[in-house]
């Protein structure tokens, strides 16, 4: 009986090892993790490469920091961030569009893994990468749209600290309303300019809207992402060696100056 129990236990451990997996600290799937989905990529660039999309639990945060193209790039590869989207929030107009924005503000939706980062860390990025002392019109204003009391309290604390240091903070702290996704051509705008890479990876408009990989590539190609951090997760992004080298070369020549309208 004891032998059978030992054998059963060993089989259970083996099953966990085989079926398990992990998600890297950056939020990108690295093995056959249950909360991930296999995505096929083009093998014409030299080798067949697999990619696992993160489908685990995420928490949302919404930030407005001027033009949303740059804000997407700013947050896309921050630790724990799973995906970002460009859109509109804050106004009363239903179904806003870029050409008919109404009283909305260009906003970025940040989905993050609460086990790998926290809202306070995202706030540090918010305060660091845009001019919160500038008074822009509603479309480009600085704002934090909070979803609960904790987000509200942390946002107000950060604003108060800066005001006590003598800064004139224009950031508005407002309750989150409906987030309207922006048009497809706004999603990962700067990544879309790398047309050959986009084509090789078979990235669709849906990928640009929802994929974790496009969010993180955007940040490395056009945001504050560093080569050292890219090297740590390059293998989990479903890139061939040539594609990874291309990203590294582009990172060496990029000029990132934060977010501005």
C-alpha positions in Angstrom: 0.0 0.0 0.0 2.8 2.4 0.9 4.6 1.6 -2.3 1.4 2.4 -4.3 1.1 5.7 -2.5 4.7 6.6 -3.3 4.3 5.7 -6.9 1.1 7.7 -7.2 2.8 10.7 -5.6 5.7 10.5 -8.1 3.3 10.4 -11.0 1.5 13.5 -9.6 4.8 15.4 -9.3 5.7 14.4 -12.9 2.3 15.6 -14.2 2.8 19.0 -12.5 6.2 19.4 -14.0 5.0 18.4 -17.5 1.7 20.4 -17.5 2.9 23.3 -15.4 5.0 26.2 -16.6 5.6 29.8 -15.6 5.1 33.4 -16.6 8.2 35.6 -16.7 8.3 38.5 -14.2 7.6 40.9 -17.1 4.2 39.2 -17.6 5.0 37.3 -20.9 4.3 33.6 -21.0 7.5 31.5 -21.2 6.2 27.9 -21.1 3.0 25.9 -21.4 1.4 27.9 -18.6 -2.4 27.2 -18.3 -3.3 30.9 -18.6 -1.6 31.2 -22.0 -2.6 30.5 -25.6 -0.3 29.4 -28.4 0.0 31.8 -31.3 1.5 30.8 -34.6 4.2 33.0 -36.2 5.7 33.2 -39.6 8.7 30.8 -40.1 9.8 32.4 -43.4 12.3 34.6 -41.7 14.6 31.7 -40.8 13.1 29.4 -38.1 9.7 28.3 -36.7 9.0 30.2 -33.5 6.1 29.7 -31.0 4.5 32.4 -28.9 2.3 32.0 -25.8 -0.3 34.8 -25.2 -0.9 35.8 -21.6 -4.6 35.1 -20.7 -4.3 35.2 -16.9 -6.1 37.5 -14.4 -5.3 41.2 -14.9 -6.2 44.5 -13.3 -6.9 47.7 -15.2 -5.6 51.2 -14.8 -6.3 54.2 -17.0 -3.9 57.1 -17.5 -4.0 60.3 -19.7 -0.7 61.8 -20.4 -1.1 63.8 -23.7 -1.0 62.0 -27.0 -1.9 58.3 -26.5 0.6 57.0 -29.0 3.5 57.9 -26.7 1.7 56.7 -23.6 1.1 53.2 -25.0 4.8 53.0 -25.8 5.7 54.2 -22.3 3.8 51.5 -20.4 3.9 48.6 -22.9 7.0 46.8 -21.5 7.0 48.0 -17.9 7.4 45.1 -15.4 4.2 43.3 -14.9 2.3 45.0 -17.7 0.4 42.5 -19.9 -1.1 44.8 -22.5 -2.0 48.4 -23.3 -4.7 50.0 -25.5 -5.3 53.5 -26.8 -8.7 55.0 -26.3 -11.0 57.7 -25.0 -12.4 58.3 -21.5 -13.8 60.9 -19.1 -16.5 62.5 -21.2 -20.3 62.1 -21.6 -20.4 61.7 -25.3 -21.3 58.1 -26.4 -19.2 56.4 -29.0 -16.5 59.0 -29.4 -14.1 58.8 -32.4 -10.8 60.6 -33.1 -12.6 63.0 -35.5 -15.6 63.5 -33.1 -14.0 63.2 -29.7 -16.5 65.4 -27.8 -15.5 66.0 -24.2 -13.3 62.9 -23.9 -9.5 62.7 -23.2 -7.0 60.5 -25.1 -6.4 57.7 -22.5 -4.4 54.5 -22.3 -5.8 51.4 -20.7 -3.1 49.4 -18.9 -3.8 45.8 -18.0 -1.3 44.5 -15.4 -0.7 41.3 -13.5 -1.3 42.2 -9.8 1.1 39.4 -8.7 4.0 41.0 -10.6 3.5 44.7 -10.2 1.2 47.2 -8.3 -0.7 50.3 -9.1 1.8 52.5 -7.1 4.6 51.3 -9.5 2.5 52.3 -12.5 2.0 55.7 -10.9 5.7 56.2 -10.7 5.8 55.7 -14.5 2.9 58.2 -14.9 4.6 60.9 -12.9 8.0 60.3 -14.5 7.2 60.3 -18.2 5.1 63.4 -18.9 4.8 67.1 -18.0 2.0 67.1 -15.4 2.5 70.8 -14.9 1.3 71.6 -18.4 -2.3 72.8 -18.8 -3.5 71.3 -22.0 -7.0 71.2 -23.5 -9.3 68.3 -22.5 -8.2 66.1 -25.4 -4.6 66.0 -24.1 -4.9 66.8 -20.4 -3.1 64.9 -17.6 -5.4 62.6 -15.7 -5.6 59.5 -13.6 -8.9 57.7 -13.8 -9.3 55.6 -10.7 -11.3 52.4 -10.2 -11.4 52.1 -6.5 -10.5 53.9 -3.3 -7.0 52.6 -3.2 -6.2 53.9 -6.6 -7.8 57.2 -5.7 -5.8 57.6 -2.5 -2.5 56.7 -4.1 -3.1 59.1 -6.9 -4.0 61.9 -4.6 -1.0 61.2 -2.4 1.3 61.5 -5.3 -0.3 64.8 -6.4 -0.1 66.2 -2.9 3.6 65.3 -2.5 4.4 67.2 -5.7 2.3 70.2 -4.8 4.0 70.4 -1.3 7.3 70.5 -3.2 6.1 73.7 -4.9 5.0 72.2 -8.2 1.8 73.3 -9.9 0.2 70.0 -10.8 -2.4 70.1 -13.5 -3.3 66.4 -13.2 -7.0 65.7 -12.6 -7.9 62.7 -10.5 -11.3 61.4 -11.7 -13.5 58.3 -11.4 -13.1 55.9 -14.3 -16.0 55.9 -16.8 -16.5 53.8 -19.9 -13.3 53.3 -21.9 -13.9 53.5 -25.6 -11.2 51.8 -27.7 -9.6 54.1 -30.3 -9.7 53.2 -34.0 -7.4 50.3 -35.1 -4.8 52.6 -36.8 -4.1 54.3 -33.4 -3.3 51.0 -31.7 0.5 50.5 -31.4 0.9 53.2 -34.0 4.7 53.3 -33.7 5.0 49.5 -34.0 3.0 49.6 -37.2 5.7 51.7 -38.8 8.0 48.6 -38.7 6.1 47.1 -41.6 8.4 44.2 -42.3 8.5 43.0 -38.7 4.7 43.3 -38.5 4.3 41.3 -41.7 6.7 38.6 -40.6 4.9 38.2 -37.3 1.5 38.1 -39.0 0.3 40.8 -36.6 -3.4 41.6 -37.3 -5.5 44.6 -36.1 -6.7 42.2 -33.3 -3.2 41.6 -32.3 -2.5 45.3 -32.2 -5.5 45.7 -29.9 -5.2 42.8 -27.6 -1.8 41.0 -27.8 0.7 41.3 -25.0 3.5 40.8 -27.5 2.6 43.9 -29.5 2.4 46.0 -26.3 5.9 45.0 -25.2 7.5 45.2 -28.7 6.0 48.7 -29.0 7.7 49.8 -25.7 11.1 48.4 -26.8 10.9 50.0 -30.3 9.5 53.4 -29.4 9.3 53.7 -25.6 11.7 53.6 -22.6 12.4 49.9 -22.9 16.1 49.0 -22.5 18.1 46.5 -24.5 19.1 44.6 -21.3 15.5 44.0 -20.4 14.6 43.1 -24.0 17.3 40.4 -24.0 15.7 38.8 -20.9 12.4 38.2 -22.6 13.3 38.2 -26.3 12.9 34.4 -26.5 9.4 34.5 -25.1 8.2 37.0 -27.7 8.2 34.5 -30.5 10.9 36.2 -32.5 13.5 34.7 -34.8 17.1 35.5 -34.1 17.1 38.0 -37.1 13.9 39.7 -35.8 15.4 40.0 -32.3 18.5 41.5 -33.8 16.4 44.0 -35.7 14.7 45.2 -32.6 18.0 45.6 -30.8 19.4 47.7 -33.7 16.3 49.9 -33.7 16.6 50.4 -30.0 20.1 51.7 -30.4 19.0 54.6 -32.6 15.6 55.5 -31.1 15.0 58.8 -29.4 12.5 58.6 -26.6 11.5 61.9 -24.9 8.3 60.9 -23.0 4.8 61.8 -23.9 3.7 65.1 -25.5 0.7 66.3 -27.5 
